Amino acid sequence: MNTNSNLITAGQVKLDPSADISPFVLIGFEGNKNEIKECYKSSITIVGKKVWIGPFVTIFRGAILEQDVKIDPYCRIGHNSIIGKGTRVLYGARIHDDVTIGQNCVIGGNCSNRVRIGNDVVHFGRITHKFND
């Protein structure tokens, strides 16, 4: 485990030097060892170029954040989930396990296990409020 003032990493993490990581972020989190699936145990967590991660974010083992992804504070990115280039994950969103999100999306609320979201999608899960472009 690697610890500094901005970041705690666990397991194998590939972190691009251009990524901007806020304080109190956990990357490569394994979760409850009694409940974790075997396929998640050896996964590498990848944070791509120019990714911004806000404070108090947990990124589970095997997640991939592609280039220019922005993760707002208090978000959860689940095991083996992929967040596509240029996507923004809004404050407090919960992305569960094995989720794939395309490029240039805006994601809020909740994405359940194994959800697939294409490119250029605005998804708020069960959040109901007005979104102005």
C-alpha positions as CSV (number, residue, x, y, z in Angstrom):
1,M,0.0,0.0,0.0
2,N,1.3,3.5,-1.0
3,T,0.3,6.4,1.2
4,N,1.0,10.2,0.7
5,S,-1.0,13.3,1.7
6,N,-3.2,13.0,-1.4
7,L,-3.6,9.4,-2.2
8,I,-3.8,5.9,-0.9
9,T,-3.2,3.0,-3.3
10,A,-3.7,-0.7,-2.8
11,G,-2.7,-3.5,-5.2
12,Q,-1.4,-2.8,-8.6
13,V,-2.2,0.8,-9.7
14,K,-1.1,2.4,-13.0
15,L,-1.4,6.2,-12.4
16,D,-0.5,8.6,-15.2
17,P,1.6,11.5,-13.9
18,S,-0.7,14.1,-15.5
19,A,-3.6,12.9,-13.3
20,D,-4.8,15.4,-10.7
21,I,-5.8,13.6,-7.5
22,S,-7.4,15.4,-4.6
23,P,-6.9,14.5,-0.9
24,F,-8.5,11.5,0.7
25,V,-8.7,9.3,-2.4
26,L,-8.4,5.5,-2.3
27,I,-7.4,3.8,-5.6
28,G,-7.3,0.0,-6.0
29,F,-9.5,-0.7,-3.0
30,E,-10.2,-4.4,-2.7
31,G,-13.4,-4.2,-0.6
32,N,-14.5,-6.9,1.8
33,K,-12.1,-9.8,1.2
34,N,-14.8,-12.4,2.2
35,E,-17.2,-11.1,-0.5
36,I,-14.7,-10.2,-3.4
37,K,-15.0,-12.3,-6.5
38,E,-11.9,-14.2,-7.6
39,C,-11.8,-12.4,-10.9
40,Y,-11.2,-9.0,-9.1
41,K,-8.2,-10.1,-7.1
42,S,-5.5,-9.8,-9.7
43,S,-6.8,-6.8,-11.6
44,I,-4.7,-3.6,-12.3
45,T,-6.4,-0.3,-11.6
46,I,-5.6,2.3,-14.3
47,V,-6.0,6.1,-14.1
48,G,-5.4,7.7,-17.5
49,K,-4.0,11.0,-18.8
50,K,-5.4,14.3,-17.4
51,V,-7.9,12.5,-15.1
52,W,-9.2,14.7,-12.3
53,I,-10.4,12.9,-9.1
54,G,-12.2,14.9,-6.4
55,P,-11.8,14.3,-2.7
56,F,-13.3,11.4,-0.8
57,V,-13.5,9.1,-3.9
58,T,-13.1,5.3,-3.7
59,I,-12.0,3.5,-6.9
60,F,-12.1,-0.3,-6.6
61,R,-9.6,-2.7,-8.0
62,G,-9.6,-3.2,-11.7
63,A,-11.4,0.0,-12.6
64,I,-10.1,1.9,-15.6
65,L,-10.5,5.7,-15.9
66,E,-9.6,6.8,-19.5
67,Q,-8.2,10.1,-20.6
68,D,-9.9,13.4,-19.4
69,V,-12.3,11.7,-17.0
70,K,-13.6,13.9,-14.2
71,I,-14.8,12.3,-11.0
72,D,-16.6,14.7,-8.6
73,P,-16.2,14.3,-4.8
74,Y,-17.7,11.4,-2.8
75,C,-18.1,9.0,-5.8
76,R,-17.6,5.3,-5.9
77,I,-16.2,3.5,-8.9
78,G,-16.7,-0.3,-8.6
79,H,-14.5,-3.3,-9.5
80,N,-13.6,-3.7,-13.2
81,S,-15.6,-0.7,-14.3
82,I,-14.5,1.3,-17.3
83,I,-15.2,5.1,-17.5
84,G,-14.7,6.3,-21.1
85,K,-12.7,9.3,-22.3
86,G,-14.1,12.7,-21.5
87,T,-16.8,11.4,-19.1
88,R,-17.9,13.3,-16.0
89,V,-19.1,11.4,-12.9
90,L,-21.2,13.8,-10.8
91,Y,-21.0,14.4,-7.0
92,G,-21.8,11.3,-5.0
93,A,-22.5,9.0,-7.9
94,R,-22.2,5.2,-7.4
95,I,-20.8,3.2,-10.2
96,H,-21.1,-0.5,-9.2
97,D,-19.1,-3.5,-10.5
98,D,-18.4,-4.4,-14.1
99,V,-20.0,-1.2,-15.5
100,T,-18.9,0.2,-18.8
101,I,-19.5,3.8,-19.6
102,G,-18.7,5.3,-23.0
103,Q,-17.0,8.5,-24.0
104,N,-18.2,12.1,-23.3
105,C,-21.0,11.1,-20.9
106,V,-22.4,12.7,-17.8
107,I,-23.2,10.2,-15.1
108,G,-25.1,10.9,-11.8
109,G,-26.9,8.8,-9.3
110,N,-26.5,5.0,-9.5
111,C,-25.3,2.6,-12.1
112,S,-26.0,-1.0,-11.1
113,N,-23.7,-4.0,-11.7
114,R,-22.9,-4.9,-15.4
115,V,-24.7,-1.8,-16.9
116,R,-23.5,-0.7,-20.3
117,I,-23.8,2.9,-21.3
118,G,-22.9,4.2,-24.8
119,N,-21.2,7.4,-25.9
120,D,-22.6,10.9,-25.3
121,V,-25.2,9.8,-22.8
122,V,-26.6,11.7,-19.8
123,H,-27.6,9.2,-17.1
124,F,-29.0,10.2,-13.7
125,G,-30.2,6.8,-12.4
126,R,-33.0,7.6,-10.0
127,I,-32.1,11.2,-9.5
128,T,-34.9,13.4,-10.6
129,H,-34.0,17.0,-11.3
130,K,-33.6,19.3,-14.2
131,F,-30.3,19.3,-16.2
132,N,-29.5,22.2,-18.4
133,D,-26.9,21.8,-21.0
